[in-house]
Amino acid sequence: MAEGVLSGLAGGEDEGPESEAGVEAKLSAEAFAAAVAADHAKYDPGVARATQAFLERQASLLKSQDDQLNAERDLRLSHLHSQSREGRIRRVGQRVRVGMQIFVAVIAAIVGLGLLVMLFDAFTSRSVVVNAFKAPAALAGRGLTGDVVASGVLDGLQKLQTATRTPTKTLNTTSAWTSDVKIEVPETGVSIGEINRLLHQRFGHDVHIDGDLIQTGTDGLTLTVRGDGVPAKSFTGGADDLEKLSTEAAEYIYGRSQPIQYATYLQDADRMAEEVAFTREAYARATTETERATLAKYLADGYAGLNEPAEAVEQYRLVLASLPRHSLFWWKSWADLLPELPFTKGEEAAWRESRTFLSEANAASKKDRPPLYDLAAPAALTWDLPLDLRSNLSEAQRNGGAGMTSYSAGPALADIYALMHDPGQEARAINGSDPNDYVTKAEVPLLQGYAALDRGDPARAIAPLEAFHKIWRTDSNLKNFYIDKLCFLGVAYGLSGASAKAEAVFKEAGPWSLCYAFHGDVLAHAGDVAGAQRTWSEGLRLAPDLPTIYLHRGQYELEHGDLNGAAADFSTASAKAPHFADPLKAWGDLLAREGRWKPALVKYDAALNYAPVWAELHQARDGTAKQTH
């Protein structure tokens, strides 16, 4: 019974609900018995003694149990502390395991991502990989090891690539060439580099180049290169000709691995005869219709560079017939054809086809229109100077300062700004140009001549324009680029009284509309009005849709009081070139002379849309505006 009481007081852990009910029953019975015994002890000394003995034993038992509980409590607390410490250790262990699992997962993900990157790089790789060349040990003493020879070829390739000014991404080719040119030395053992190399070999589109250098005779060298799709070819020279041989080998590799890029390089280097010969050969090796069309266009470009416009036009027409209408390359080929037309069909035909080009471009859906940078030629040929300016700016931005891929954009921009009467932008454009560029060297004196003529000082225009003439006549490319600019020297001579020199220049310059306009000015200035009228009429017979003769004849008529004739000519010039400010300004001058201030103001405001900073135009406009109040 006592044990049951103590067990119940201790709350034993191993007893279930049933034993707890039994303990409660025993405690109730013993309490009842103790109460009865206490009541009887009041009347019976024996019962009292027995009760006292019972209570003493119970007290002793309770004390023992209390001592045991205290001891068990210390053990229990120690056990609980141990359990808590073990729990913390287990939680730390679990965190370490989770951390390790995450770490392993991250490492696996990085490795997997790296492999995916390597696979993607391999699948998309189009590189020229130059392996170490072979060279005999006898040449090592002169520093001509295989690595040195390969480095020389690599340097040659990189120079060629740097010298090629063309936006590669616009060319739809599958040949193996990008900016990734590197030397690769085979590795030993299995490593990440080796795996990457194997993936490129298996899935890539790289061109692997190797070769050897041998000594011929006592002082000769022969460098042989070969590679994937690059048949072996040897280049021979003297003992000190390794650099020359490396350059020749690099050009050969460049041409075989990326014919379009090499054709562009030859164009940029003004090696037009070589470009024509190369593109003919490369065309026979081309494997896709796009590549053939591209090479055919470069062949046409080569003919144009050789001043063979008839052959160029014929080739451009063949290219256009082989391409999808309104494709980017179709527009580009047509745009490049237009500057050749003045030399074959005349300026009138060039003007008409340029208008057709611009009309078709405007009518095409937005996705089928030509890019802005392809509008420079038709804009220039139709005297749309603002469009010409925007197109050249777009081309310069696209090519990082290069214009039309093969010359600096600065001179072209400066020339347009000068024609739009914007001397500030003109100076910025020419000052930012490459001073060594052949077009820049010609443009600088030409701009000086423009400025002197605009100031009404033709005598001071002669010296810079003679300098321009000297450069112009020695470079066929400049003759194509500046087809009618020599006539500025003719008008400077003529207005300065040097009629014989003027006539010689006009004869040399060619049958251009601007030259007829200037020639008529010179004859009229000399008093030969009938000769001026005949010259202007002859120019209009050849090119009735160009605006310059109407403008110059109208200015003569205005100065000599033929206001009706001047009005008709200014109206026609504006209709032929609606975005050309000069006819609008001249028309406004005529209306202001007649006292028709409001119509004059309308013409001046229209002209300001196309020459917004023209100082003389602003002065005329402000003076007219005051008359309307």
C-alpha positions as CSV (number, residue, x, y, z in Angstrom):
1,M,0.0,0.0,0.0
2,A,2.8,2.4,1.0
3,E,4.6,1.6,-2.2
4,G,1.5,2.4,-4.1
5,V,1.1,5.7,-2.4
6,L,4.7,6.6,-3.1
7,S,4.5,5.4,-6.7
8,G,1.4,7.6,-7.2
9,L,3.2,10.6,-5.6
10,A,6.3,10.0,-7.8
11,G,4.1,9.8,-10.9
12,G,6.0,6.7,-12.4
13,E,6.7,7.0,-16.1
14,D,6.0,3.4,-17.0
15,E,2.4,3.2,-15.7
16,G,-0.4,3.6,-18.1
17,P,-3.9,5.0,-17.6
18,E,-5.2,1.7,-16.0
19,S,-2.5,1.7,-13.3
20,E,-3.2,5.3,-12.5
21,A,-6.9,4.5,-11.9
22,G,-5.8,1.6,-9.5
23,V,-3.5,3.9,-7.5
24,E,-6.3,6.4,-7.1
25,A,-8.5,3.6,-5.7
26,K,-5.9,2.5,-3.2
27,L,-5.2,6.0,-2.0
28,S,-8.9,6.5,-1.4
29,A,-9.1,3.2,0.7
30,E,-6.0,3.9,2.7
31,A,-7.1,7.4,3.5
32,F,-10.5,6.1,4.6
33,A,-8.7,3.5,6.8
34,A,-6.4,6.2,8.3
35,A,-9.4,8.3,9.1
36,V,-11.2,5.4,10.8
37,A,-8.1,4.5,12.8
38,A,-7.7,8.1,13.9
39,D,-11.3,8.2,15.0
40,H,-10.9,4.9,17.0
41,A,-7.7,6.0,18.6
42,K,-9.6,8.6,20.6
43,Y,-11.2,5.8,22.6
44,D,-8.7,2.9,22.5
45,P,-5.0,3.4,23.6
46,G,-4.0,0.3,21.7
47,V,-5.3,1.6,18.5
48,A,-3.7,4.9,19.2
49,R,-0.3,3.2,19.6
50,A,-0.8,1.2,16.5
51,T,-1.8,4.3,14.7
52,Q,1.2,6.2,16.0
53,A,3.5,3.3,14.9
54,F,1.9,3.2,11.5
55,L,2.3,6.9,11.1
56,E,5.9,6.8,12.1
57,R,6.6,4.1,9.5
58,Q,4.8,6.1,6.9
59,A,6.8,9.2,7.8
60,S,10.0,7.2,7.5
61,L,8.9,5.8,4.2
62,L,8.0,9.2,2.9
63,K,11.3,10.6,3.9
64,S,13.1,7.7,2.1
65,Q,11.0,8.3,-0.9
66,D,11.7,12.1,-0.8
67,D,15.4,11.4,-0.6
68,Q,15.1,9.1,-3.6
69,L,13.1,11.6,-5.5
70,N,15.8,14.3,-4.9
71,A,18.5,11.9,-6.2
72,E,16.4,10.9,-9.1
73,R,15.7,14.6,-9.9
74,D,19.4,15.3,-10.2
75,L,19.9,12.3,-12.5
76,R,16.8,13.2,-14.5
77,L,18.0,16.8,-14.9
78,S,21.5,15.5,-16.0
79,H,19.8,13.2,-18.4
80,L,17.7,16.0,-19.8
81,H,20.8,18.2,-20.2
82,S,22.5,15.4,-22.1
83,Q,19.5,14.9,-24.3
84,S,19.4,18.6,-25.1
85,R,23.1,18.7,-25.9
86,E,22.7,15.6,-28.1
87,G,19.8,17.3,-29.9
88,R,21.9,20.4,-30.6
89,I,24.7,18.2,-31.9
90,R,22.2,16.3,-34.1
91,R,20.8,19.6,-35.4
92,V,24.3,20.9,-36.2
93,G,25.1,17.6,-37.9
94,Q,21.9,17.8,-40.0
95,R,22.8,21.4,-41.0
96,V,26.3,20.3,-42.0
97,R,24.9,17.5,-44.0
98,V,22.3,19.8,-45.7
99,G,25.1,22.3,-46.4
100,M,27.3,19.7,-47.9
101,Q,24.5,18.5,-50.0
102,I,23.8,22.0,-51.2
103,F,27.5,22.6,-51.8
104,V,27.7,19.4,-53.9
105,A,24.6,20.4,-55.8
106,V,26.0,23.8,-56.5
107,I,29.3,22.3,-57.7
108,A,27.4,19.8,-59.9
109,A,25.2,22.7,-61.3
110,I,28.4,24.8,-62.0
111,V,30.0,21.8,-63.7
112,G,26.8,21.1,-65.7
113,L,26.5,24.7,-66.7
114,G,30.1,24.8,-67.7
115,L,29.6,21.8,-69.8
116,L,26.5,23.3,-71.4
117,V,28.5,26.5,-72.1
118,M,31.3,24.5,-73.6
119,L,28.8,22.5,-75.8
120,F,27.1,25.7,-76.9
121,D,30.4,27.3,-77.6
122,A,31.5,24.2,-79.6
123,F,28.3,24.1,-81.6
124,T,28.5,27.8,-82.5
125,S,32.2,28.1,-82.8
126,R,33.4,29.5,-86.2
127,S,37.0,30.2,-85.5
128,V,40.3,30.0,-87.3
129,V,42.5,28.0,-85.0
130,V,46.2,28.2,-85.8
131,N,48.1,25.2,-84.4
132,A,51.8,25.3,-83.7
133,F,53.8,24.8,-87.0
134,K,56.6,22.4,-87.6
135,A,60.1,23.8,-88.0
136,P,63.5,21.9,-88.2
137,A,65.8,22.1,-85.2
138,A,68.4,23.8,-87.4
139,L,66.3,26.9,-87.5
140,A,65.7,27.0,-83.8
141,G,69.0,28.7,-83.3
142,R,67.7,31.6,-85.3
143,G,64.6,31.8,-83.2
144,L,62.4,30.2,-85.9
145,T,60.5,27.7,-83.9
146,G,57.1,26.3,-84.8
147,D,55.4,28.6,-82.3
148,V,57.2,31.6,-83.6
149,V,56.1,30.8,-87.2
150,A,52.5,30.2,-86.1
151,S,52.5,33.5,-84.2
152,G,53.7,35.3,-87.3
153,V,50.8,33.9,-89.3
154,L,48.4,34.7,-86.5
155,D,49.6,38.3,-86.4
156,G,49.1,38.5,-90.1
157,L,45.5,37.2,-89.8
158,Q,44.7,39.7,-87.0
159,K,46.1,42.6,-89.0
160,L,43.9,41.6,-91.9
161,Q,40.9,41.4,-89.8
162,T,41.6,44.7,-88.2
163,A,42.1,46.3,-91.6
164,T,38.7,45.0,-92.9
165,R,36.1,47.6,-92.2
166,T,32.8,45.9,-92.6
167,P,30.0,45.0,-90.2
168,T,30.4,41.2,-90.1
169,K,27.0,40.4,-88.6
170,T,25.2,41.8,-91.6
171,L,26.8,39.2,-93.9
172,N,24.8,36.0,-94.1
173,T,27.6,33.5,-94.5
174,T,28.4,30.2,-92.9
175,S,32.2,30.3,-93.4
176,A,34.4,29.8,-90.4
177,W,35.5,33.2,-89.3
178,T,34.8,35.5,-86.4
179,S,36.9,37.6,-84.2
180,D,38.1,34.5,-82.3
181,V,41.6,33.8,-83.8
182,K,44.0,32.0,-81.5
183,I,47.0,29.7,-81.3
184,E,46.2,26.3,-79.8
185,V,48.9,24.0,-78.5
186,P,47.8,20.3,-78.0
187,E,47.6,19.4,-74.3
188,T,48.5,16.1,-72.7
189,G,46.3,14.2,-70.3
190,V,42.6,14.8,-69.8
191,S,41.7,18.3,-68.7
192,I,39.0,20.9,-69.1
193,G,41.0,22.4,-71.9
194,E,41.4,19.1,-73.7
195,I,37.7,18.3,-73.3
196,N,36.8,21.8,-74.7
197,R,39.2,21.2,-77.6
198,L,37.6,17.8,-78.3
199,L,34.1,19.2,-78.2
200,H,35.1,21.9,-80.7
201,Q,36.6,19.3,-83.0
202,R,33.5,17.1,-82.8
203,F,30.7,19.7,-82.9
204,G,32.3,23.0,-84.0
205,H,32.8,24.7,-87.4
206,D,36.4,25.7,-86.8
207,V,39.1,25.8,-89.4
208,H,42.2,24.3,-88.1
209,I,45.4,25.6,-89.7
210,D,48.9,24.1,-89.4
211,G,52.0,24.1,-91.5
212,D,55.7,23.9,-91.6
213,L,58.7,25.9,-92.3
214,I,61.7,24.4,-94.1
215,Q,65.1,25.7,-95.2
216,T,65.8,25.6,-98.9
217,G,69.4,25.8,-100.0
218,T,71.7,27.9,-97.9
219,D,69.6,31.0,-97.3
220,G,66.1,30.2,-98.5
221,L,62.8,29.6,-96.6
222,T,59.6,27.9,-97.7
223,L,56.5,28.3,-95.6
224,T,53.7,25.8,-96.3
225,V,50.2,26.2,-94.8
226,R,47.2,23.9,-94.9
227,G,44.0,23.3,-93.1
228,D,40.3,22.3,-93.1
229,G,39.1,23.4,-96.5
230,V,42.4,25.2,-97.1
231,P,44.5,23.3,-99.6
232,A,48.2,23.2,-99.0
233,K,50.1,26.1,-100.5
234,S,53.8,27.0,-100.2
235,F,55.4,30.5,-100.2
236,T,59.1,30.9,-100.8
237,G,61.5,33.7,-100.0
238,G,64.9,34.5,-98.6
239,A,66.3,34.0,-95.2
240,D,65.0,37.4,-94.0
241,D,61.6,37.1,-95.6
242,L,59.7,35.3,-92.9
243,E,57.4,38.3,-92.2
244,K,56.6,38.6,-95.9
245,L,55.9,34.9,-96.2
246,S,53.7,35.0,-93.0
247,T,51.7,37.9,-94.5
248,E,51.2,36.0,-97.8
249,A,50.2,32.9,-96.0
250,A,47.8,34.8,-93.8
251,E,46.1,36.4,-96.8
252,Y,45.8,33.0,-98.5
253,I,44.2,31.5,-95.3
254,Y,41.9,34.6,-94.9
255,G,40.7,34.3,-98.5
256,R,40.1,30.5,-98.3
257,S,38.4,30.5,-94.9
258,Q,36.4,33.7,-95.3
259,P,36.2,34.9,-98.9
260,I,33.7,37.7,-98.4
261,Q,35.8,39.2,-95.7
262,Y,38.9,39.0,-97.8
263,A,37.1,40.6,-100.8
264,T,36.2,43.5,-98.5
265,Y,39.8,43.8,-97.3
266,L,41.0,44.0,-100.9
267,Q,38.4,46.6,-101.6
268,D,39.4,48.7,-98.5
269,A,43.1,48.4,-99.6
270,D,42.2,49.6,-103.1
271,R,43.5,46.4,-104.6
272,M,40.6,46.2,-107.0
273,A,42.2,44.2,-109.8
274,E,43.1,41.5,-107.2
275,E,39.6,41.7,-105.8
276,V,38.0,41.1,-109.2
277,A,40.3,38.1,-109.8
278,F,39.8,36.7,-106.3
279,T,35.9,37.0,-106.3
280,R,35.7,35.3,-109.7
281,E,37.7,32.4,-108.2
282,A,35.8,32.4,-104.9
283,Y,32.5,32.4,-106.7
284,A,33.3,29.0,-108.3
285,R,33.9,27.6,-104.8
286,A,30.9,29.1,-103.1
287,T,28.5,26.5,-101.6
288,T,25.3,28.5,-101.0
289,E,23.2,30.8,-103.2
290,T,23.6,33.6,-100.6
291,E,27.4,33.3,-100.7
292,R,27.4,33.3,-104.5
293,A,25.1,36.4,-104.5
294,T,27.4,38.2,-102.1
295,L,30.5,37.4,-104.0
296,A,28.8,38.5,-107.2
297,K,28.0,41.8,-105.6
298,Y,31.7,42.2,-104.5
299,L,32.7,41.5,-108.1
300,A,30.4,44.3,-109.2
301,D,32.0,46.5,-106.5
302,G,35.4,45.6,-107.9
303,Y,34.4,46.6,-111.4
304,A,33.1,49.9,-110.0
305,G,36.5,50.5,-108.2
306,L,38.3,49.8,-111.5
307,N,36.2,52.5,-113.2
308,E,34.4,50.0,-115.3
309,P,30.8,51.1,-114.7
310,A,29.2,49.2,-117.5
311,E,30.5,45.9,-116.2
312,A,29.5,47.0,-112.6
313,V,25.9,47.8,-113.6
314,E,25.6,44.5,-115.5
315,Q,26.9,42.6,-112.5
316,Y,24.6,44.5,-110.1
317,R,21.6,43.7,-112.2
318,L,22.5,40.0,-112.1
319,V,22.8,40.1,-108.4
320,L,19.3,41.8,-108.1
321,A,17.8,39.1,-110.3
322,S,19.1,36.4,-108.0
323,L,18.0,37.8,-104.7
324,P,14.6,37.9,-103.0
325,R,12.9,41.2,-103.6
326,H,13.1,43.7,-100.7
327,S,15.6,41.6,-98.8
328,L,18.4,43.5,-97.1
329,F,21.0,42.5,-99.6
330,W,18.7,43.2,-102.5
331,W,18.3,46.8,-101.3
332,K,22.0,47.1,-100.7
333,S,22.9,45.9,-104.2
334,W,20.4,48.3,-105.7
335,A,21.7,51.2,-103.7
336,D,25.3,50.4,-104.8
337,L,24.2,50.3,-108.4
338,L,22.8,53.8,-108.5
339,P,26.1,55.7,-108.3
340,E,27.3,53.9,-111.4
341,L,24.4,55.0,-113.5
342,P,25.6,58.6,-114.1
343,F,28.7,57.1,-115.9
344,T,26.6,54.7,-118.1
345,K,23.1,56.1,-118.6
346,G,23.6,59.7,-117.4
347,E,22.5,61.7,-114.4
348,E,18.9,61.8,-115.6
349,A,18.6,58.0,-115.5
350,A,20.3,58.0,-112.1
351,W,17.8,60.6,-110.8
352,R,14.8,58.6,-112.2
353,E,15.9,55.3,-110.8
354,S,16.8,56.9,-107.5
355,R,13.3,58.3,-107.3
356,T,11.9,54.9,-108.1
357,F,14.1,53.4,-105.3
358,L,12.8,55.9,-102.7
359,S,9.2,55.5,-103.8
360,E,9.4,51.7,-103.6
361,A,11.2,52.0,-100.2
362,N,8.4,54.2,-98.9
363,A,5.7,51.9,-100.3
364,A,7.2,48.7,-98.8
365,S,5.9,47.4,-95.5
366,K,7.9,48.5,-92.5
367,K,9.7,45.1,-92.2
368,D,10.6,45.1,-95.9
369,R,12.0,48.6,-96.1
370,P,15.7,49.2,-96.6
371,P,17.8,50.4,-93.6
372,L,18.4,54.1,-93.3
373,Y,22.1,53.7,-94.1
374,D,21.3,52.4,-97.6
375,L,19.5,55.6,-98.6
376,A,22.6,57.8,-99.0
377,A,23.0,57.2,-102.8
378,P,19.4,57.8,-103.9
379,A,19.2,60.8,-101.5
380,A,22.3,62.4,-102.9
381,L,21.3,61.8,-106.5
382,T,17.9,63.4,-105.9
383,W,19.3,66.4,-103.9
384,D,17.6,65.3,-100.7
385,L,20.3,66.7,-98.5
386,P,18.6,66.1,-95.1
387,L,18.0,62.4,-96.0
388,D,21.5,62.1,-97.3
389,L,22.8,63.5,-94.0
390,R,20.7,61.1,-91.8
391,S,21.8,58.1,-94.0
392,N,25.5,59.0,-93.7
393,L,25.1,59.5,-89.9
394,S,23.4,56.1,-89.6
395,E,26.2,54.5,-91.7
396,A,28.9,56.1,-89.5
397,Q,27.2,54.9,-86.3
398,R,26.9,51.4,-87.8
399,N,30.5,51.2,-88.8
400,G,32.1,53.0,-85.9
401,G,33.1,56.1,-87.9
402,A,33.5,54.5,-91.3
403,G,31.2,55.5,-94.1
404,M,30.1,53.0,-96.7
405,T,32.6,50.5,-95.3
406,S,35.6,51.8,-97.1
407,Y,36.2,55.4,-96.2
408,S,35.9,57.8,-93.3
409,A,32.4,59.2,-92.8
410,G,33.7,62.6,-91.7
411,P,34.4,64.1,-95.2
412,A,31.0,63.0,-96.5
413,L,29.2,64.5,-93.5
414,A,31.3,67.7,-93.7
415,D,30.4,68.1,-97.4
416,I,26.7,67.7,-96.8
417,Y,26.8,70.1,-93.9
418,A,28.5,72.6,-96.1
419,L,25.8,72.3,-98.8
420,M,23.2,72.8,-96.0
421,H,25.0,76.0,-94.9
422,D,26.0,74.7,-91.5
423,P,29.6,75.7,-90.9
424,G,29.7,74.7,-87.3
425,Q,28.8,71.1,-87.9
426,E,30.9,71.1,-91.1
427,A,34.0,72.0,-89.0
428,R,33.2,69.4,-86.3
429,A,32.8,66.7,-89.0
430,I,36.0,67.4,-90.8
431,N,38.1,68.0,-87.6
432,G,37.0,64.6,-86.4
433,S,38.1,62.8,-89.6
434,D,41.2,60.8,-90.0
435,P,43.7,63.3,-91.4
436,N,45.5,60.4,-93.3
437,D,42.3,59.2,-95.0
438,Y,42.6,60.0,-98.7
439,V,39.0,61.5,-98.9
440,T,39.8,63.8,-95.9
441,K,42.9,65.1,-97.7
442,A,40.7,66.0,-100.7
443,E,37.7,67.3,-98.7
444,V,39.7,69.9,-96.6
445,P,40.7,72.2,-99.5
446,L,37.3,71.6,-101.2
447,L,35.6,73.0,-98.1
448,Q,37.9,76.0,-98.1
449,G,36.9,76.6,-101.7
450,Y,33.2,76.4,-100.8
451,A,33.6,78.9,-98.1
452,A,35.4,81.5,-100.3
453,L,32.7,81.2,-103.0
454,D,30.0,81.6,-100.4
455,R,31.7,84.8,-99.3
456,G,31.6,86.0,-102.8
457,D,35.4,85.8,-103.1
458,P,36.1,83.5,-106.1
459,A,39.8,84.6,-106.3
460,R,40.5,83.2,-102.8
461,A,38.7,80.0,-103.7
462,I,41.2,79.2,-106.5
463,A,44.2,78.1,-104.4
464,P,42.4,75.5,-102.3
465,L,40.4,74.3,-105.2
466,E,43.5,73.9,-107.3
467,A,44.9,71.8,-104.4
468,F,41.7,69.7,-104.5
469,H,42.1,69.3,-108.3
470,K,45.7,68.0,-107.9
471,I,44.5,65.3,-105.5
472,W,41.4,64.5,-107.5
473,R,43.1,63.9,-110.8
474,T,45.5,61.4,-109.4
475,D,43.0,59.1,-107.7
476,S,40.3,57.3,-109.6
477,N,38.3,56.6,-106.5
478,L,38.0,60.4,-105.8
479,K,36.8,60.9,-109.4
480,N,34.0,58.5,-108.7
481,F,33.3,60.0,-105.3
482,Y,33.4,63.7,-106.3
483,I,31.9,63.4,-109.8
484,D,31.0,67.1,-110.2
485,K,33.1,68.8,-107.5
486,L,35.8,69.9,-110.0
487,C,33.3,72.3,-111.4
488,F,33.7,74.5,-108.4
489,L,37.2,75.3,-109.6
490,G,35.8,76.1,-113.0
491,V,33.4,78.7,-111.6
492,A,36.1,80.2,-109.4
493,Y,38.3,80.6,-112.4
494,G,35.5,82.0,-114.5
495,L,34.2,84.5,-112.0
496,S,37.8,85.7,-111.4
497,G,38.3,86.4,-115.1
498,A,40.4,83.3,-116.0
499,S,38.0,82.2,-118.8
500,A,40.4,79.9,-120.6
501,K,41.2,78.0,-117.4
502,A,37.5,77.7,-116.6
503,E,36.8,76.2,-120.0
504,A,39.6,73.7,-119.6
505,V,38.2,72.6,-116.2
506,F,34.6,72.3,-117.4
507,K,35.8,70.2,-120.3
508,E,37.8,67.9,-118.0
509,A,35.1,67.7,-115.4
510,G,32.5,66.0,-117.6
511,P,28.8,66.5,-118.6
512,W,27.3,67.0,-115.1
513,S,24.3,69.1,-114.4
514,L,26.1,71.2,-111.8
515,C,28.9,71.8,-114.2
516,Y,26.4,73.1,-116.9
517,A,24.9,75.4,-114.2
518,F,28.3,76.8,-113.3
519,H,29.4,77.0,-116.9
520,G,26.4,79.1,-117.7
521,D,27.1,81.4,-114.7
522,V,30.7,81.9,-116.0
523,L,29.5,82.7,-119.6
524,A,26.8,85.1,-118.3
525,H,29.3,86.8,-116.0
526,A,31.6,87.3,-119.0
527,G,28.7,88.9,-121.0
528,D,28.0,85.9,-123.2
529,V,24.3,85.6,-122.3
530,A,23.4,83.7,-125.4
531,G,26.2,81.2,-124.7
532,A,25.0,80.9,-121.1
533,Q,21.4,80.2,-122.3
534,R,22.7,77.6,-124.8
535,T,24.8,75.9,-122.1
536,W,21.9,75.8,-119.6
537,S,19.5,74.5,-122.3
538,E,22.0,71.7,-123.2
539,G,22.3,70.7,-119.6
540,L,18.5,70.5,-119.2
541,R,18.3,68.5,-122.4
542,L,20.6,65.9,-120.8
543,A,19.1,66.1,-117.3
544,P,15.7,67.8,-117.3
545,D,14.8,66.6,-113.8
546,L,17.8,67.8,-111.8
547,P,17.3,71.1,-110.0
548,T,20.7,72.9,-110.2
549,I,20.4,74.5,-113.7
550,Y,16.9,75.8,-112.9
551,L,18.2,77.3,-109.7
552,H,21.2,79.0,-111.3
553,R,19.3,80.2,-114.4
554,G,16.6,81.6,-112.1
555,Q,19.1,83.5,-110.0
556,Y,20.5,85.1,-113.2
557,E,16.9,86.0,-114.3
558,L,16.2,87.4,-110.8
559,E,19.3,89.6,-110.9
560,H,18.4,90.9,-114.4
561,G,14.7,91.6,-113.7
562,D,13.0,88.6,-115.4
563,L,10.8,87.9,-112.4
564,N,8.4,85.7,-114.2
565,G,11.2,83.5,-115.7
566,A,12.9,83.4,-112.3
567,A,9.6,82.4,-110.6
568,A,9.1,79.5,-113.1
569,D,12.6,78.2,-112.7
570,F,12.5,78.4,-108.8
571,S,9.2,76.6,-108.8
572,T,10.5,73.9,-111.1
573,A,13.7,73.5,-109.0
574,S,11.7,73.1,-105.8
575,A,9.4,70.6,-107.4
576,K,12.4,68.5,-108.6
577,A,14.1,68.7,-105.2
578,P,11.5,69.5,-102.6
579,H,13.9,69.0,-99.7
580,F,16.6,71.3,-101.1
581,A,16.7,74.6,-99.3
582,D,18.4,76.8,-101.9
583,P,15.6,77.0,-104.4
584,L,13.1,77.7,-101.6
585,K,15.3,80.5,-100.3
586,A,15.7,82.0,-103.8
587,W,12.0,81.8,-104.4
588,G,11.4,83.6,-101.1
589,D,13.9,86.3,-102.2
590,L,11.9,86.8,-105.4
591,L,8.6,87.1,-103.5
592,A,10.2,89.6,-101.0
593,R,11.5,91.7,-103.9
594,E,7.9,91.8,-105.2
595,G,6.7,92.9,-101.8
596,R,4.7,89.8,-101.3
597,W,5.9,89.4,-97.7
598,K,3.6,86.6,-96.4
599,P,4.2,84.2,-99.3
600,A,7.9,85.0,-99.0
601,L,7.8,84.1,-95.3
602,V,6.2,80.8,-96.2
603,K,9.0,79.9,-98.5
604,Y,11.7,81.0,-96.0
605,D,10.0,78.9,-93.3
606,A,9.9,75.9,-95.6
607,A,13.6,76.4,-96.5
608,L,14.5,76.4,-92.8
609,N,13.2,72.8,-92.5
610,Y,16.1,71.7,-94.7
611,A,18.8,74.2,-93.7
612,P,17.9,75.1,-90.1
613,V,21.1,77.1,-89.3
614,W,21.7,78.9,-92.6
615,A,22.6,82.4,-91.3
616,E,21.7,84.3,-94.5
617,L,18.3,82.5,-94.6
618,H,17.6,83.5,-91.0
619,Q,18.4,87.2,-91.8
620,A,16.1,87.2,-94.9
621,R,13.4,85.5,-92.9
622,D,13.6,87.9,-90.0
623,G,13.6,91.0,-92.3
624,T,10.5,89.7,-94.1
625,A,8.7,88.9,-90.8
626,K,9.1,92.5,-89.7
627,Q,7.4,93.6,-93.0
628,T,4.3,91.5,-92.2
629,H,3.5,93.3,-88.9
